[in-house]
Amino acid sequence: MKIFKTLSLLYLSFFSTYLCANEHIEKSGVKLIDTEINKGLSKTDSNNDIEVFINDLQIKQGVASFIQKKHFTFLNNPIVSKGLLKIHQNSVIWQVNTPVFSKLIIVGDQVWQQISKDNSQNNTPAKYQNIVSHASVETLIRAVFTGEINRTKWNILLNEQQCLQLSPKDLILSQAIQKIAVCVPDDKTQRFVTLTDAQGNLTEIELNILTHQLSGEDLREFNIRK
């Protein structure tokens, strides 16, 4: 139950999907198309294309800005948030700057939430609390944010418009997530991630990679004080 609640928290904090994603993706020259296209490919060719796409998709290190739109079935307008994604080795920072500040740090299969900000005046670092430790959470986060996709955990299809479509094999994930689409337009510094949850709510995330380098200040953010 705790894991499911955490997956829901992560979804509420940062995910988005299909219907509304189509608008952004079409503007960028990328369209989600029917998977019938893949029927013309041999299984070997399809697997090779998927491997190439996943390798190109992965972000090993860097900083990206994001715009997120969450579409709930009970709301007329989406909830929009903006912030920064930072990746270093096997760690991920998801920081929402507006409308309300929040910050998560993912290290391995552990998710940490910031509970107090750093104070430069008295040299007090930010503090964090662990909210979950589970491989299912790590699987979801890495697929969405770093492009590290474990093929044993996901059913995968790739269409000719450079969209990777994922549905979870993992039982726990499937209770929270229906499907994910990850699309890359001609501009390789962009990613469009769309997600449908188990209730049919949609979340759309537009990522724009700013740099593949991290400053000393960026690196210090990954040092968690409990």
C-alpha positions in Angstrom: 0.0 0.0 0.0 2.8 2.4 0.8 4.4 1.8 -2.5 1.2 2.4 -4.4 0.6 5.6 -2.5 4.2 6.7 -3.4 3.6 5.9 -7.0 0.5 8.1 -6.8 2.6 10.8 -5.1 5.2 10.7 -7.9 2.4 10.8 -10.4 0.9 13.9 -8.7 4.3 15.4 -8.5 5.4 15.0 -12.0 3.7 13.0 -14.8 1.6 13.5 -18.1 0.1 11.8 -21.3 -1.6 10.8 -24.5 -4.5 13.1 -25.5 -2.9 16.4 -24.5 0.5 15.3 -25.5 -0.6 14.9 -29.1 -1.0 18.7 -29.4 2.6 19.4 -28.4 4.0 16.5 -30.3 2.3 17.4 -33.5 3.6 21.0 -33.2 7.1 19.5 -33.0 6.7 17.3 -36.1 6.2 14.2 -34.1 2.9 12.2 -34.1 1.8 9.3 -32.1 0.6 6.8 -34.8 -1.1 3.4 -34.7 1.2 0.5 -33.9 0.0 -1.2 -37.1 3.0 0.5 -38.7 5.3 -1.8 -36.9 3.8 -4.9 -38.5 5.8 -4.2 -41.6 9.0 -4.7 -39.7 10.6 -8.0 -38.9 11.0 -8.8 -35.3 14.8 -8.5 -35.6 14.6 -5.1 -37.3 12.1 -3.9 -34.8 14.3 -5.0 -31.8 17.4 -3.4 -33.4 15.5 -0.1 -33.9 14.3 -0.2 -30.3 17.8 -0.7 -29.0 19.1 2.2 -31.1 16.3 4.5 -29.9 16.8 3.6 -26.3 20.5 4.2 -26.5 19.9 7.6 -28.1 17.2 8.4 -25.5 19.3 7.9 -22.5 20.5 10.9 -20.5 23.6 9.9 -18.4 24.2 13.4 -17.0 22.9 16.9 -17.4 20.3 19.5 -16.6 16.9 19.9 -18.3 14.0 22.3 -17.8 10.5 21.0 -17.9 6.9 22.1 -18.3 4.4 19.7 -16.9 0.6 19.6 -17.5 -1.5 17.4 -15.4 -5.0 16.6 -16.8 -7.5 15.2 -14.3 -10.8 13.9 -15.4 -12.6 16.0 -12.7 -10.9 19.3 -13.8 -11.6 21.4 -16.8 -8.1 22.9 -17.0 -4.7 21.3 -16.6 -2.5 22.0 -13.6 0.8 23.5 -15.0 4.1 23.3 -13.2 7.7 24.2 -14.2 11.1 23.3 -12.9 14.4 21.5 -13.4 15.5 17.9 -13.9 19.1 17.0 -13.0 20.8 13.7 -13.6 24.1 12.4 -12.2 25.3 8.8 -12.5 22.4 6.8 -11.0 20.8 9.7 -9.2 18.0 12.0 -10.3 16.7 15.3 -9.0 13.1 16.5 -9.8 12.6 20.0 -8.7 9.4 21.9 -9.1 9.9 25.7 -8.9 6.4 26.9 -9.7 3.6 27.2 -8.7 4.8 25.5 -5.4 8.4 24.5 -4.7 9.0 20.8 -4.1 12.1 18.6 -4.6 12.7 14.9 -4.9 16.0 13.1 -5.1 16.1 9.5 -6.4 19.2 7.5 -5.5 19.1 3.9 -6.6 15.7 2.5 -5.6 15.2 5.1 -2.9 13.2 8.3 -3.2 14.0 11.3 -0.9 11.8 14.3 -0.4 13.2 17.7 0.7 11.7 18.8 4.0 13.8 21.9 4.7 15.8 24.2 2.5 19.5 25.0 2.9 20.5 28.1 4.8 23.7 29.8 3.6 23.8 32.2 6.5 24.4 29.6 9.1 25.8 27.0 6.7 22.9 24.5 7.2 22.3 22.1 4.3 18.9 21.1 3.1 17.3 18.0 4.9 15.5 15.1 3.3 13.3 12.2 4.4 13.0 8.8 2.7 9.5 8.3 1.3 10.0 4.9 -0.3 12.5 2.2 -1.3 11.3 -0.1 -4.0 12.5 -1.3 -7.4 9.2 -0.6 -9.1 9.5 3.1 -8.3 13.0 3.1 -9.7 11.9 1.4 -12.9 9.2 4.0 -13.5 11.5 7.0 -12.7 14.4 5.8 -14.9 12.1 5.1 -17.8 10.5 8.5 -17.7 13.4 10.7 -16.9 16.7 9.1 -18.0 15.6 6.8 -20.8 17.0 3.8 -18.9 14.4 1.3 -19.9 14.6 -2.2 -18.5 13.0 -4.4 -21.2 12.2 -7.1 -18.7 9.9 -4.6 -16.9 8.1 -3.1 -19.9 6.2 -4.1 -23.0 7.7 -1.9 -25.7 6.7 -0.7 -29.2 8.5 1.8 -31.4 6.7 3.6 -34.2 8.2 5.4 -37.2 7.6 8.8 -35.7 10.2 8.2 -33.0 7.8 7.4 -30.2 8.5 4.7 -27.7 5.3 3.3 -26.2 5.5 1.4 -22.9 3.1 -0.6 -20.8 4.3 -2.1 -17.5 4.8 -5.8 -17.0 5.4 -5.1 -13.3 2.2 -5.9 -11.2 2.7 -3.0 -8.8 3.3 -0.5 -11.6 0.3 -1.7 -13.6 -1.9 -0.9 -10.7 -0.9 2.8 -11.0 0.1 3.2 -14.7 -1.6 2.2 -17.9 0.9 3.4 -20.4 3.7 5.8 -21.2 4.8 7.4 -24.5 8.3 8.8 -24.9 8.8 10.9 -28.1 11.9 12.6 -29.5 11.4 15.2 -32.3 14.1 16.3 -34.8 15.6 18.5 -32.0 17.4 15.9 -30.0 17.6 18.2 -27.0 13.8 17.7 -26.5 11.7 14.9 -25.0 8.0 14.6 -24.8 6.8 12.2 -22.2 3.1 11.4 -21.8 1.6 9.1 -19.2 -1.8 7.6 -18.5 -2.6 6.5 -15.0 -4.9 3.7 -13.9 -7.8 6.2 -13.5 -7.4 7.6 -17.0 -5.8 10.9 -15.9 -3.2 12.3 -18.3 0.1 14.0 -17.6 2.4 15.6 -20.2 6.0 16.5 -19.7 8.1 18.5 -22.1 11.8 18.3 -21.4 14.4 20.6 -22.9 18.0 19.6 -22.2 20.0 22.6 -21.2 23.4 21.1 -20.7 25.2 17.7 -20.3 27.5 19.3 -17.7 27.0 19.8 -14.0 28.4 22.6 -11.9 30.0 22.1 -8.5 26.8 23.5 -7.0 24.7 21.0 -9.0 26.8 18.1 -7.8 26.5 19.2 -4.1 22.7 19.0 -4.4 23.0 15.2 -4.7 24.5 15.0 -1.2 21.5 14.1 0.9 21.4 15.1 4.6 18.9 13.0 6.4 
